[in-house]
């Protein structure tokens, strides 16, 4: 918390620019990419993301031109279909202000479905599975791995179980990178990561 994880998202999407250096996507400086085109590359789930007082279907569609099959597949992959179809109106269920009638886990799954529905080039999940139980979180990660192989996924998490099998893990503390590598490498080389892992082992 407060280590600068969410700031990285804002820099990637150019909510503001870096003071020094450059950020590249596929070898191209992001400042040379049209802003609209840049942001279309991303599917993002922010903490406390926007939820409209519309149907679940429209919340996932989010004003984009998507096929019905895109919406339903995204809900499946995000493990949202079961709770959606458990509601009387299913995908046509109206959502209360700020999603007050949905549990934390249901909101997160709906928002993840929104983020993946358009098959983004880069998927960013900002602590977006914190309200999910470990089993649902594991199935969700498996689905992302299997069905979005061509998507670069950046997961911002405080729970090591959500990211331990990532190709690369970057450990931040007080705005600085204090570790970088695989789970196994960081257990050996990064004291901060080692302590976090130790504190969560009984959870």
C-alpha positions in Angstrom: 0.0 0.0 0.0 1.3 3.4 -1.0 4.3 1.9 -2.8 3.5 3.4 -6.2 1.8 0.4 -7.8 -1.2 2.3 -9.0 1.0 5.2 -10.2 2.5 2.9 -12.8 -0.9 2.3 -14.4 -1.5 6.1 -14.7 1.9 6.5 -16.3 1.4 3.6 -18.8 -2.0 5.1 -19.9 -0.6 8.6 -19.9 -2.9 10.1 -17.3 0.4 11.9 -16.7 3.8 11.6 -18.2 7.1 10.5 -16.7 9.5 13.3 -15.5 12.5 11.4 -16.7 13.1 8.6 -19.2 10.6 7.0 -21.5 8.0 4.2 -21.5 7.9 1.9 -24.6 5.2 -0.5 -25.8 6.5 -2.9 -28.5 9.5 -0.6 -29.0 7.4 2.6 -29.5 7.6 5.5 -27.1 4.0 5.8 -25.7 4.2 9.6 -26.2 4.4 9.1 -29.9 1.1 7.1 -29.9 -2.3 8.8 -30.4 -3.9 9.0 -27.0 -7.1 7.3 -28.0 -5.2 4.5 -29.8 -3.0 4.1 -26.8 -5.8 3.7 -24.4 -7.6 1.3 -26.7 -4.7 -1.1 -26.2 -5.6 -1.5 -22.5 -8.2 -3.4 -20.6 -8.1 -2.1 -17.0 -9.7 -2.9 -13.7 -9.0 0.0 -11.3 -9.6 -0.2 -7.6 -13.1 1.3 -7.0 -13.8 1.3 -10.7 -16.9 3.0 -12.3 -20.1 1.0 -12.2 -23.2 2.5 -13.9 -26.8 2.2 -12.9 -27.5 0.2 -16.0 -27.8 -3.6 -16.6 -25.0 -6.0 -15.9 -24.8 -6.6 -19.7 -24.3 -2.9 -20.4 -21.8 -2.5 -17.6 -19.7 -5.2 -19.2 -20.2 -3.8 -22.7 -19.3 -0.3 -21.5 -20.4 1.5 -24.6 -18.2 -0.5 -27.0 -19.2 -2.3 -30.2 -19.1 -5.9 -29.0 -20.9 -9.1 -30.0 -23.2 -10.8 -27.5 -20.8 -13.7 -27.6 -18.0 -11.4 -26.5 -20.0 -10.3 -23.4 -21.0 -13.9 -22.4 -17.5 -15.4 -23.0 -15.9 -12.6 -20.9 -18.4 -13.3 -18.1 -17.5 -17.0 -18.3 -13.8 -16.4 -18.2 -14.2 -13.9 -15.3 -16.2 -16.5 -13.3 -19.2 -14.1 -13.3 -21.8 -16.1 -15.2 -23.0 -18.2 -12.3 -23.9 -15.2 -10.1 -25.3 -13.3 -13.0 -27.6 -16.1 -14.1 -28.6 -16.6 -10.5 -30.4 -13.3 -10.6 -34.0 -13.1 -11.8 -33.2 -10.9 -14.8 -29.8 -12.5 -15.5 -27.6 -10.2 -17.7 -30.6 -7.7 -17.9 -30.4 -7.1 -14.1 -30.2 -3.4 -13.2 -27.3 -2.5 -11.0 -27.8 -0.2 -8.0 -25.7 3.0 -7.6 -22.0 2.1 -7.3 -23.0 -1.6 -7.4 -24.4 -1.5 -3.9 -26.5 -4.6 -4.5 -23.5 -6.7 -5.5 -20.9 -8.2 -3.2 -17.3 -7.1 -3.5 -16.4 -10.3 -5.3 -19.3 -10.0 -7.8 -18.3 -6.4 -8.6 -14.7 -7.5 -9.2 -15.8 -10.3 -11.5 -18.1 -8.1 -13.5 -15.4 -5.5 -13.9 -12.8 -8.1 -15.0 -15.4 -9.3 -17.6 -15.6 -5.7 -18.8 -11.8 -5.5 -19.1 -11.3 -8.6 -21.1 -14.4 -8.5 -23.3 -12.7 -6.6 -26.1 -9.6 -8.8 -26.0 -7.1 -6.1 -25.0 -3.5 -6.0 -26.1 -2.5 -5.3 -22.4 -4.6 -6.2 -19.4 -4.1 -4.4 -16.1 -5.7 -5.8 -13.0 -5.2 -3.4 -10.0 -5.7 -5.5 -6.9 -8.8 -6.6 -8.6 -9.2 -10.1 -7.1 -8.8 -9.1 -3.4 -12.4 -9.8 -2.7 -12.4 -13.2 -4.4 -11.9 -16.5 -2.5 -8.7 -18.4 -3.3 -10.5 -21.0 -5.4 -12.2 -18.5 -7.6 -9.0 -16.5 -7.9 -7.1 -19.6 -9.0 -9.7 -20.5 -11.7 -9.8 -16.9 -13.0 -6.0 -16.8 -13.3 -6.1 -20.2 -15.1 -8.7 -18.8 -17.6 -6.6 -15.7 -18.3 -3.5 -17.9 -18.9 -5.4 -20.3 -21.3 -7.6 -17.8 -23.2 -5.5 -14.7 -23.4 -2.1 -16.0 -24.3 -1.5 -13.1 -26.7 -2.4 -10.5 -24.0 0.3 -9.0 -21.8 -1.2 -9.2 -18.3 0.0 -6.9 -15.5 -1.4 -7.8 -12.1 -1.0 -5.4 -9.2 -1.5 -7.4 -6.0 -0.7 -7.6 -2.4 -1.6 -11.3 -2.2 1.3 -13.4 -3.4 -1.0 -16.3 -4.3 -2.4 -14.1 -7.1 1.0 -13.6 -8.8 3.4 -16.3 -7.7 3.3 -18.1 -11.1 3.8 -14.8 -13.1 6.7 -14.7 -15.6 8.1 -11.7 -13.9 7.4 -10.1 -10.5 8.4 -6.6 -9.6 8.5 -5.7 -5.9 7.9 -2.1 -4.9 8.5 -0.4 -1.6 8.1 3.3 -1.0 8.1 4.0 -4.7 11.3 2.1 -5.4 11.9 -1.3 -7.1 13.4 -3.5 -4.5 13.1 -6.8 -6.3 12.6 -8.3 -9.7 12.4 -11.9 -10.9 10.3 -15.1 -10.5 8.7 -16.2 -7.3 11.5 -18.7 -6.7 14.2 -16.1 -7.4 12.7 -13.5 -5.1 12.3 -15.9 -2.2 16.1 -16.2 -2.4 17.1 -12.7 -3.2 14.5 -10.1 -1.9 14.0 -9.7 1.8 10.8 -7.6 1.3 9.2 -10.3 -0.8 10.4 -13.0 1.5 8.7 -11.3 4.5 5.4 -10.8 2.6 5.4 -14.4 1.6 6.1 -15.5 5.2 3.3 -13.4 6.6 0.8 -14.8 4.1 1.7 -18.5 4.3 -0.9 -19.3 6.9 -3.7 -17.5 5.0 
